[in-house]
C-alpha cells in the first residue's frame, strides 16, 4: 500500500487541506508538506499522529474498506455496546434502526 497516496486520498475525500491535517494532528506544516508534496514515507509515530488527527486508527488506515471516523461520541457508543448482552445488543439495534427511519 502506498501510504502517501492513502493520506492524499483521505484528505481529498474529506476536503481537507494539508494545513488542516497539520492542525488536527499536531504536526508541523512542513512535516505534512514533506509527506504530501515530496512523497516522503512517514514514521510510525508520525502516521499515528496523522491517524489520530483524522479520527481513525492505524488499522482503519490500512483497511481496504471505507473509513469510519471514530469521534469521542462514537468511541463512547462502542464502549457502551461492548458491555451489552447479545439480547441487549439486538434490542439496541432494533431501536437504532427505528430511529433512522423517522
C-alpha positions in Angstrom: 0.0 0.0 0.0 1.2 3.5 -0.8 0.9 5.3 2.5 1.3 8.8 0.9 -1.3 8.1 -1.7 -3.7 6.9 1.0 -3.2 10.1 3.0 -3.8 12.2 -0.1 -6.9 10.2 -0.9 -8.4 10.7 2.6 -7.7 14.4 2.5 -9.3 14.6 -0.9 -12.4 12.7 0.3 -12.8 14.9 3.3 -12.0 18.2 1.5 -9.2 18.8 4.0 -6.1 20.8 3.2 -2.6 19.9 4.4 -2.8 22.8 6.8 -5.9 21.4 8.4 -4.3 17.9 8.8 -1.3 19.6 10.4 -3.5 21.4 12.9 -5.7 18.3 13.7 -2.7 16.0 14.1 -0.4 18.4 16.0 2.3 18.0 13.4 4.2 20.8 11.7 3.0 22.0 8.3 6.5 21.2 6.9 6.1 17.6 8.1 2.8 17.2 6.3 4.1 19.0 3.2 7.1 16.6 3.0 4.7 13.7 3.1 2.2 15.1 0.6 4.4 17.0 -1.8 7.6 15.0 -1.7 6.0 11.6 -1.2 8.1 11.1 2.0 7.1 8.0 3.9 6.1 9.0 7.5 7.5 7.2 10.5 5.1 5.1 12.5 4.9 7.8 15.2 4.0 10.4 12.5 1.5 8.1 10.9 -0.1 7.5 14.3 -0.4 11.3 14.8 -1.9 11.7 11.4 -4.4 8.9 12.1 -5.3 10.5 15.4 -5.9 13.8 13.7 -8.1 12.1 11.1 -10.0 10.4 13.9 -9.1 6.9 12.7 -6.9 4.1 14.0 -3.9 2.7 12.2 -5.8 -0.5 11.5 -8.6 1.6 9.9 -6.0 3.4 7.8 -4.6 0.1 6.4 -8.0 -1.5 6.0 -9.3 -1.9 2.4 -12.9 -0.8 3.2 -14.5 2.5 3.9 -13.1 4.6 6.8 -15.2 5.2 9.8 -14.3 8.3 11.8 -14.1 7.4 15.5 -15.2 10.5 17.3 -15.3 10.7 21.1 -19.1 10.1 20.9 -18.6 7.1 18.6 -16.0 5.7 21.0 -18.4 6.1 23.9 -21.1 4.3 21.9 -18.7 1.4 21.1 -17.7 1.2 24.8 -21.3 1.0 25.8 -22.1 -1.5 23.1 -19.3 -3.8 24.4 -20.9 -4.0 27.8 -24.3 -5.2 26.5 -25.5 -8.8 26.4 -26.4 -10.3 23.0 -30.1 -9.7 23.7 -29.5 -6.1 24.7 -27.5 -5.5 21.5 -30.3 -6.9 19.4 -32.8 -4.6 21.2 -30.5 -1.6 20.8 -30.0 -2.4 17.1 -33.8 -2.5 16.5 -34.2 0.8 18.4 -31.5 2.5 16.3 -32.9 1.2 13.0 -36.3 2.5 14.0 -34.9 5.9 14.9 -33.2 6.1 11.5 -36.5 5.5 9.7 -38.1 8.6 11.1 
